[in-house]
């Protein structure tokens, strides 16, 4: 993963905005409460606890867009 270090240094809010997701939309995709997302919004991705980080990473990288049937 060549660009892995660049994405790990950005905050959750910055990565979320790059994917044009609101906190509510991200929480819905992860099946979490919106307040949980807002709590970690100012943390860098590398500082997020591991079970949540592994769920966040594919969404914040945009991997979920690969499964859209009309593309």
Backbone as CSV, one residue per row, in Angstrom:
resi,resn,N_x,N_y,N_z,CA_x,CA_y,CA_z,C_x,C_y,C_z
1,UNK,0.838,-1.162,0.000,0.000,0.000,0.000,0.888,1.231,0.000
2,UNK,1.008,1.840,-1.129,1.920,2.957,-1.314,1.399,4.235,-0.668
3,UNK,0.104,4.478,-0.777,-0.459,5.718,-0.260,-1.052,5.552,1.124
4,UNK,-0.794,4.451,1.786,-1.359,4.176,3.096,-0.927,5.168,4.153
5,UNK,0.291,5.632,4.087,0.760,6.562,5.116,0.112,7.936,4.962
6,UNK,-0.230,8.331,3.753,-0.869,9.629,3.550,-2.279,9.644,4.110
7,UNK,-3.017,8.585,3.919,-4.402,8.538,4.395,-4.436,8.392,5.914
8,UNK,-3.452,7.764,6.505,-3.427,7.569,7.950,-3.144,8.872,8.701
9,UNK,-2.541,9.860,8.035,-2.202,11.121,8.689,-3.330,12.143,8.640
10,UNK,-4.403,11.856,7.912,-5.509,12.796,7.796,-6.566,12.517,8.857
11,UNK,-7.328,13.538,9.196,-8.382,13.364,10.190,-9.592,12.691,9.547
12,UNK,-10.437,12.128,10.396,-11.649,11.464,9.920,-12.543,12.472,9.204
13,UNK,-12.640,13.669,9.752,-13.481,14.699,9.143,-13.001,15.054,7.745
14,UNK,-11.699,15.179,7.583,-11.126,15.517,6.286,-11.379,14.402,5.268
15,UNK,-11.189,13.157,5.677,-11.422,12.024,4.784,-12.907,11.879,4.459
16,UNK,-13.749,12.144,5.443,-15.199,12.060,5.249,-15.663,13.119,4.252
17,UNK,-15.127,14.316,4.366,-15.485,15.400,3.443,-14.973,15.117,2.032
18,UNK,-13.827,14.454,1.915,-13.300,14.095,0.597,-14.211,13.106,-0.127
19,UNK,-14.930,12.280,0.621,-15.874,11.324,0.036,-17.286,11.903,-0.046
20,UNK,-17.447,13.179,0.309,-18.742,13.871,0.303,-19.764,13.172,1.181
21,UNK,-19.346,12.757,2.350,-20.224,12.100,3.304,-20.437,12.994,4.514
22,UNK,-21.665,13.051,4.992,-21.924,13.718,6.254,-21.678,12.717,7.376
23,UNK,-21.667,13.213,8.599,-21.462,12.320,9.736,-22.608,11.314,9.837
24,UNK,-23.820,11.749,9.526,-24.977,10.858,9.581,-24.884,9.771,8.515
25,UNK,-24.462,10.130,7.300,-24.338,9.140,6.229,-23.256,8.113,6.556
26,UNK,-22.143,8.574,7.099,-21.074,7.655,7.479,-21.524,6.741,8.604
27,UNK,-22.242,7.294,9.560,-22.761,6.483,10.660,-23.749,5.440,10.153
28,UNK,-24.570,5.791,9.181,-25.515,4.830,8.612,-24.798,3.695,7.886
29,UNK,-23.737,4.022,7.175,-22.975,2.986,6.472,-22.294,2.028,7.447
30,UNK,-21.870,2.548,8.599,-21.186,1.724,9.602,-22.137,1.144,10.638
31,UNK,-23.425,1.520,10.546,-24.431,1.080,11.517,-24.045,1.507,12.942
32,UNK,-23.642,2.781,13.053,-23.286,3.380,14.326,-24.176,4.582,14.583
33,UNK,-24.042,5.151,15.766,-24.742,6.375,16.095,-23.940,7.563,15.561
34,UNK,-24.631,8.627,15.188,-23.965,9.807,14.650,-23.007,10.418,15.667
35,UNK,-23.356,10.341,16.930,-22.481,10.899,17.965,-21.151,10.153,18.050
36,UNK,-21.150,8.867,17.746,-19.892,8.114,17.738,-18.953,8.650,16.662
37,UNK,-19.500,8.988,15.510,-18.686,9.539,14.429,-18.192,10.933,14.803
38,UNK,-19.062,11.733,15.397,-18.654,13.085,15.778,-17.592,13.073,16.880
39,UNK,-17.590,12.035,17.719,-16.568,11.917,18.755,-15.175,11.679,18.171
40,UNK,-15.103,10.927,17.080,-13.799,10.604,16.494,-13.457,11.500,15.312
41,UNK,-14.300,12.477,15.013,-14.121,13.317,13.831,-12.780,14.041,13.811
42,UNK,-12.284,14.486,14.947,-11.032,15.241,14.978,-9.804,14.364,15.178
43,UNK,-9.984,13.057,15.278,-8.846,12.147,15.411,-8.270,11.817,14.043
44,UNK,-6.987,11.561,14.013,-6.374,11.058,12.789,-6.718,9.578,12.667
45,UNK,-6.735,9.087,11.454,-7.150,7.709,11.218,-6.258,6.724,11.960
46,UNK,-4.987,7.031,12.086,-4.080,6.113,12.782,-4.356,6.046,14.282
47,UNK,-5.051,7.056,14.841,-5.346,7.090,16.269,-6.686,6.454,16.638
48,UNK,-7.451,6.049,15.640,-8.760,5.431,15.886,-8.526,3.988,16.338
49,UNK,-9.292,3.506,17.324,-9.133,2.115,17.778,-9.359,1.117,16.642
50,UNK,-8.687,-0.009,16.716,-8.609,-0.953,15.607,-9.937,-1.513,15.089
51,UNK,-10.866,-1.973,15.892,-12.064,-2.535,15.253,-12.821,-1.499,14.415
52,UNK,-12.821,-0.260,14.866,-13.501,0.788,14.127,-12.686,1.219,12.911
53,UNK,-11.370,1.231,13.047,-10.508,1.636,11.935,-10.657,0.705,10.740
54,UNK,-10.755,-0.592,10.996,-10.885,-1.543,9.891,-12.227,-1.408,9.193
55,UNK,-13.245,-0.916,9.890,-14.536,-0.667,9.248,-14.546,0.663,8.507
56,UNK,-13.839,1.646,9.016,-13.801,2.975,8.407,-12.954,3.031,7.136
57,UNK,-11.868,2.327,7.120,-10.885,2.441,6.045,-11.459,2.211,4.654
58,UNK,-12.219,1.140,4.387,-12.747,0.960,3.032,-13.727,2.058,2.610
59,UNK,-14.481,2.572,3.547,-15.448,3.620,3.208,-14.730,4.932,2.924
60,UNK,-13.744,5.264,3.744,-13.035,6.530,3.564,-12.081,6.505,2.374
61,UNK,-11.682,5.312,1.932,-10.879,5.192,0.711,-11.744,5.197,-0.538
62,UNK,-13.039,4.902,-0.387,-13.940,4.872,-1.533,-14.097,3.496,-2.129
63,UNK,-13.703,2.450,-1.418,-13.819,1.093,-1.943,-15.269,0.661,-2.122
64,UNK,-16.180,1.243,-1.337,-17.582,0.864,-1.446,-18.164,1.283,-2.795
65,UNK,-17.533,2.220,-3.482,-18.009,2.680,-4.793,-17.751,1.632,-5.881
66,UNK,-16.863,0.686,-5.632,-16.554,-0.343,-6.623,-17.697,-1.319,-6.809
67,UNK,-18.610,-1.413,-5.842,-19.682,-2.390,-5.884,-20.984,-1.842,-6.443
68,UNK,-20.965,-0.639,-6.974,-22.168,-0.062,-7.554,-22.424,-0.732,-8.894
69,UNK,-23.622,-1.271,-9.119,-23.866,-2.095,-10.302,-23.839,-1.337,-11.625
70,UNK,-24.085,-0.044,-11.662,-24.153,0.654,-12.942,-22.813,1.205,-13.389
71,UNK,-21.750,0.972,-12.650,-20.418,1.444,-13.078,-19.672,0.393,-13.820
